[in-house]
Amino acid sequence: MEAVRLDDAAEFLAQAEPLLLADEARHNLILGIAGTIRDSPDVYPLRSLWLVRDGGAVVAAALRTPPYNLILARPTSPAALEALVGGIAEALPGVNGSVPEVQEFAASWAERTGASARTNMRQGVYALEQVEALAPAPGSARLATADDRELALRWWIAFGDEVLHERRVGRPRGGGRGLGRGPPGRAEHGARERERAAGRETTSRQGSHRRSSVARIFAPPANPPPGVK
């Protein structure tokens, strides 16, 4: 087996696609970030992408966009995992992946480097298999203005507290920002641009793979600021 490091996300996706799409839900994060690097490389100017090849087949894959953790795909065998661990020559702050491979990687990495491993956060992965039609969401969207800055920052901080378990103050990174105006008696919510009343669905193709995502939609805490309903 051979572990190689790549700089080209398009090449990474083309070679790793059979491995990643064998369990698309499990690999949604690595597919999404690799697609972003391929389509918008300036978003992650620092990146490392690794493949482990066994003959002509890719048997393990991972990527990292410093300073963030390594993102691990499910290897096809313990030997493939060990080859990947041995092929990563940079220090790692942590690893994101599914069980059991993330635990196996952490144990192998700790043994190799002398580091200690602990679980910081547990999350689930959901796969959408059927879509039921829903009535359109009430309300409308409008572009945010400078007058909305204080409100938007409050919501951004609340989002970090609730979802990311961290507090960051500053302008959210990404595209244009909008506000969705809900019906009377309900707080507004943040969203990107005006599509589907309260968000945006983005789709792109990676070979035969179709990737969909929904932009940030967040229901802010109760007790909105004065004047917001």
N, C-alpha and C positions, 0 to 999 in steps of 0.2 A: 504494500500500500504506500501511496505517496501523498503527503500533505503539501499543498501549494497555497501561496497567498496571491490574491488578485487585486488589481486596482479598478478593473472595468466591471461595473455592476451588470451591464448587459451580458457580458460573457459569463459572469457568475450565474445569472438567472437562466441563461440558455443551457448551461451545463447541469445546474442543480434542479431544474424544473421537474424531472421525473421523481426525484427524491422528495421535493417540497410538495408537489401536487398530489402525491400519494396520500397525504393527510393535510388537506388545505386548511382546515380550521385550526389544526394544531400549529401550523406554520404561518398563520396570518400575519404575525408581526414581522418576521424576517422577510416575507414576501413584500409586505407594504414598504418597509424601509429600503429594501434593495430596489424596489420600483421607484421610490423617491430619489434615491441616489442616481439611478439611471436617467430619470427624466429631468431632475433639477439638482445637478451635482453641487451647486453652490450652497444648498441647504446644509449639507454635511461635508465641509471641505476636508476634514480628516476622516478617513475610513479605512478599515481593513476587512477583507473578505477572504475566507478560507474554504477550500475544498479538500476532501480526501478522495483520491481516485484508487480504484482497485481494477486494474485493467482499463477498460473503457468506461466503467460505471462510476458515478459519484456515490459514495457510501456514507459521507458525513459532510456537514456544511455549518458555517457559523459566520457572523459578521459583527463588527463593532464600529461605532461612531464615537470616538473619544469626546468627552470624558465619560460617556455612558457605558453601561455594562455590556458584556458579550451577549449576543443573542444566539441561542443554540438550536439547531434543527435536530430531529431524532435520527441518530445514526442507525445503520442497518445491523451493526454487531458491536460487541465489546471491543473487538480489535480495531474497528473503525474509530470508535471513541478515543481509544488510547493513541491512535495515530494523530488524531486531531489535537489532543492535549500536547503531544510531543512536537507538533508543528507550529504552535503559537509561541512566539519568542518575545512577546511584550507583556508587561505587567497588567493584570486585570483587577479592577475594583470589585467585580462581581459577575454573575452570570444569570441571565433570564432564560427560562425554558420550561418544558413540561416534565412532569414526573413519569417515569423514573430517571430519564436521561440527565436531567439537570442535577439530581442528587449524585448520580454516578460521575458526572463531570467534576462536580465540586470536590468529591472525595479523591478523585484521581489527581486533580490540580493541587489539592492540599498536600497530598503525599509527595508530589513532585517538587513543590516549592517550599513546603514547610508552613504554608499559611493555614489558618483555621477557618472553618466554614460554618455559617449559621444561616437560618432562613429569616429574611427581612420582611417578606410579604407573600401571602398566598392569594392567588386569583384563579378565576375559572375561565374557560374558553367555551363559547356558545356557537353552535352551528345552526344557521337558518336553513330549514328544509322546505318550508311552505310559507307563503305570504297570504294573509287574509286582508281583503280590502277594508280600509277604514274611512270614516267620514273625514273630510278635510278639517284641519285644526282651525278653531276660531281665531280671529284676530288678523293682524297684518304685520308687515315688516317695513322698517324705514332705516335709512342710513344713520349711523351715529354721528353726532356733532361734538364739538368741543365742550358744549354744555353737559354732555353725558359722561365726561371723563371721570368725575368722582364716583358716579354710580357704577360705571364699567369696572373701575379699579376695585370697588367693594365686591362686586360679583366675581372678579378674577381671583381675588384673595380668598373668597369663600370657596371657590372651585378648588383652589390649591389645598385648602384646609380639608375639605370633604373627600376629594377624589385622590389627590396626589399625596396627601399627608405632609405637605410642605407649604411654606408661605414665601411667595416671591412677589415683589412689587416692581412693576414696570409694564411696558407696553407688550401685550400678547403678540407673539411672533406669528406671522402667517399673512393671509390675504386680507381683503377688506372686511370690516366688521360692521355688523348691523344689529338692530334691536328689534325683537318681535313684540308687538303690542297685543297683549291678551285681552279677553273680554273683561268688563267691569268686575271688580272684586278679586282679580287675580294679578299676581306680580308679572312684570314683563320678564322675558328671558333673553339671553344673548345667543346670537347665531351668526353664521357667515352668509351674507348676501340674502337675497329674497328668492327662495325656492322651497317648495313644499311647505310654505307658510312659516316654518320655524327651523329651517336648516338647509342643508344642501347635500345631495347625493352625488358623489364623484365616481366615475368609472374609467378604467383604462384597461388595455389589453397587454398581457405578457405572453406573447406567442398565442397559444390557444386558450390561455387562462384569462378569465375576466375577473377583475378585482373591483369591489364596490366598498365604499365607506361613507359614513354620515358625518358631517361636520359637527363641531362641538355644539351640543344642546344642553343647557344647564338650567335647572329650576332653582332659583336663588332661595336663600333662607326666608322664613316668614318675617313679618314686620319690615316691609320695604321702606325706603326713605320717604319722607313726606312728599306728596304729589304724585307718587307712583302707585298705580292700581293694577 
